[in-house]
Amino acid sequence: MHSSKLFKILKKNIEIEDPHCHFSNNINPFKFYFDDNDYIIHLTSIHGWSKRPEMRRIQIKSNIRNEIIKKSNSGFIYAILGYDFKNNTFSSWSTKTIFTKFNNNKSLY
């Protein structure tokens, strides 16, 4: 899914809670000010896998991982979220994955 579609979904949901929030970008990972805190959110669409179609997963790229680590050291609150377009729901993954070493994409189940 395109970042712009995910950005619109995230922004719409955040603005319901805090109409004064401010986004500093509209690409993944999304950076914004919400409820007196700075956030960085990696949001991607949840998808299946041909080898195990019943499993749902997201992927995170190493460059996004590196950016989140850099920002987390600067006081940003961060999260890894997936969005399921079929069910119109968000899911979260443990942020501990960010601090594991990987060189390419990493799948989170």
N, C-alpha and C positions, 0 to 999 in steps of 0.2 A: 504494500500500500504506500502511497505517496505521503511524504512528510506533511504536505499541506493539509491533507484530509485529517491526519492524526492531530496536527496542530489545532485545527478548528474544533475538534472534539474536546481536546484538553482545555483550550481557552474557554470554551462555552461552559464546561463544568467548573473550572476554577472561578470564573466570573460570577457564577451563582453564589458561591461562598464569600467572595470578596470582590465587589465591583470596582475596587480601586487597585487591583493587582496590576502589575506592569511586566510585560514580556520584553526582554532585551533581544530576542531573536525568534525566528519562526522555523528553525531547522533543528533536527535532532543532534545532540541532546538539547532540550528546551531549557532556557534559563529565564527565570522570572522571580519577581518580588511578590510575596503573598503573605498576608497576616504577619507583617513585621519581620519576615525572614527571607533570605535568598535561597532559591531552590535550583537544582539542576535535575532534570528528569529525562531518562532515556525511555521513550515510548515507542513501541513497535507493535505491529499487528501479530496476533497469535495465529499460528498456522499448524497444519499437520505435517506429517513426514511420510513419504511413500512406503517406507519399510514398516512403519507402525502407524497406520492412519488413525487409530484410536487415541494416540498420544498428541498432546498439544504442546507447542514449544514456541520460544522466541529465540532470536540470535542477537548477540552483541559483538560488535567489531572491536578489535584491539585499539584502534584509534579513539573510539568513544570511551573505552575503558580508561585510557590514558588521560583523556580530558576530564573525566569524572574524578579520577584520583587527584589531579592537579587542583580542581575546584574544591574538592572536599577538604583539602589542606588549607583552603582560603576561607573556610567557614560556611560554605554552601551546604545545605541539607540536600541529600540526593536520594533518588529512588529509581528502581528498574520496574517499569510497568509494561504490561501487554494489554492490548485492546482486542476484544473479540467482536468483530463486526456483525457476525451472525446473531449473537446474543445481546449485543449492546452493553457489554460489561468490561470493566477493568480488572486485571489481576496483577499482583505484585510478586516479585522474586526477591530472594535474599540478596542483600547488597554485599555479603561476604564474598561472592563470586568476583566482584571487582578487584579484590586484593589477591586473587590467584593469578598465576602467570599463564598467559596464553599469547601466541603470536598472531593468530588469524582470528576467524570468527569462533565464538563459543556458543553452543546451543544450551539453553536452560529449559528444563522440562518441568 
